[in-house]
């Protein structure tokens, strides 16, 4: 199924939801819950808060379904609302957004274990995630939306309420920092291996 077929399928479900079809509401809830939850974790570790916000957003959509623009992209619409609601909730509670966007990584106990683990794909991914975690928050968010959610720059700009050029700048700077950090890690590992 290509992306235009998926988008057409989403439009049909969206139309059914607007008409009051509870099955369509369940389908949208099921289809997007995990995505919204993962996106919410980019802002806070408070899983219960994320779940509450997602439930509130889904209920809001159900109650306001007749007012929703039928041309609205379902995925973008849900991401925008969840993002805005989470920010509002975090401000109300005066919580800081968490720096922990990606899973905590286990650090190898010894240099030998580190060298061995770098040979595996999982270890390389873990190191990449560690470097991602150390990027500024907005760069992490843009990279998450671009590469994990496959959104265009225009869609990211819409979700984050920034202009397209800001998205391009954040992507460029984030990828530049990421490349530099990965290069330094590889250089360090090579130096380590050459000394053995």
N, C-alpha and C positions, 0 to 999 in steps of 0.2 A: 504494500500500500504506500503510494507516494504522499508527499506532504500536502498537495492540493486535495487529494481524496480525504486525508485526515482532517484538513481544515473544513471541507464540505460536511464531513460527518459531524464535526463539532458544531457547525452552524445549524444543522438539523436538530441536534440535541438541545442547543441553545433556544431555538424556536419552540421546541416542545416544552421546555422549562417555562418560557414566557407565557405559554398557553395554559400553564398550571399542571403539567404532567409530572406527577410525583416520581415516576420511574426515571424520567430525564434528570430530575434533581438528584436522585440516588446515583445515577450514572456519572454525573458531573462530580459529585462529592467523592465517589470512589476513584474516579480517574485522576483527580487532581490533589487529593489529600496528601499523598506522600511527597509530591513535588512541593506543595505549600509548607509542609512540615520541615523538609530539608532546607528550604529557603529561609524559613523562620529561624532555623538554627544558626544562620549566618549573623543573626542579631543578638541572640540570647541563648544561654544554656537552659533556661527555665522551660522545660518541656511542657509543663502544665499550662503555663501562660500561652505557649504556642498553640497547644490544642484548643484552649479556650478561645483564642483569637480566630482560629480557623473555623470553629463551630459558630462563633458570632458572625463571621463573614458569610458562611454558607446560609445561615438563617436570614441574614440581611438580604442576601440575593433572592432567597425564596419570597420574602415579604415584599421586596421592591422589584420583583421580576417584571412587572408590567412597565416599569420606568426605564429598564435597561435598553440601551441602544442595540437594536438587532444586529448592527454591523460590527459591534465590539468583538474583538478577539478574546475568546474565553480565557485562555491561558494568561494573556497580558492583563486582562481585567482583574483576575483573581490575584495575580502577583502584586499588582499595584495596591489593591485594597488591603491585602494582608500586610504588606510593607508599611502602609500608612497607619494601620491599626496597631501594629507592633510598636512603631515609634511613639504613638500617642500613649499606649499603655506603659512603655518604658519611661516616658517622661513623667507620667502620673506617679509612678512608683519611684521615681528618681533613681532608676537603675542604670548602670552603665551597660552599653552594648558589649557583649563578650568579645574578647580577642580570639576566642577559641572557635574558629570557623570550621576547622577540619578536625577529624578525630585525633586524640592524643596519641602520640607515637611512642613506642617503647624504644629506649636507647640501648644499644648493644653494650654489654658489660666490658668487653675487651676490644682492643684494636683488631685482633684476629677475627673475632665474631663479626665485626663491622666489615672487614674485607670480604669474608665469606658471604655475608648477607647482601653485599652490593652486586653479587653475581646473579641474584634472582630478580625477576621482574617486580615482585612485590616490594622488595627493598628499594628499588629505584623509584617506584610510585610513592612509597612512604617518604623518601627524601624529597621528592618533588612537592608532596603535600606539606612537608615541614617548611620548605622554602615559601610555598604559597601562604602558609600561616603567618609568616613573618613579614609579608607585604602589608602596606597600609590597608585599612579596612575597605575603603572605597575601591581600591584596585582589586582586592579580593572579590568584592561583590560583582564588579564588572566582569572579571575573569570567570566567576561561577556562572553568571547569566550567559556569557558568550560561549563557553566551552562545555559546561555541564547541562545547560538548558537550550543551547543552540539558538539563541535569540540574535536577531540582527542588531546593528548599532542603533537604528531608529527605535526598535522595540525596547532596547536597554534604556535609551534616553527617556522613553515614555514611562517605563517602570520606575526609574530612579528620579524622575522629575528634573533632568538636566538636559542640556542641549547635546546634539549629535557630536559636535567637536570635542566637548568635554569627555564623552564616551571614548572617542578615538584617542584622546590624550591619555586617559586613564589606562586604556588597553596598551598603548605604546609604552608608557612608562612602566606598567606592571610587567609586561613581557621582557622589557630591557633589563629590569632588576632581576627577574627570574632567570634569564639567560646568564647574567653575570654571576649570580649565586651558584647556579648549577655548574658553570665553568670552574669557579673557584673550588667547589666540592670535588669535581673530577680531578683538577690539578692536585689538590691535597691528597686524594686517594692514590694517584699515580706516584706522587712523591713518596708516599708511605710504602707502596708496593716495591718501588725501586730500592728502598733502603733495606728490604728483607733479603 
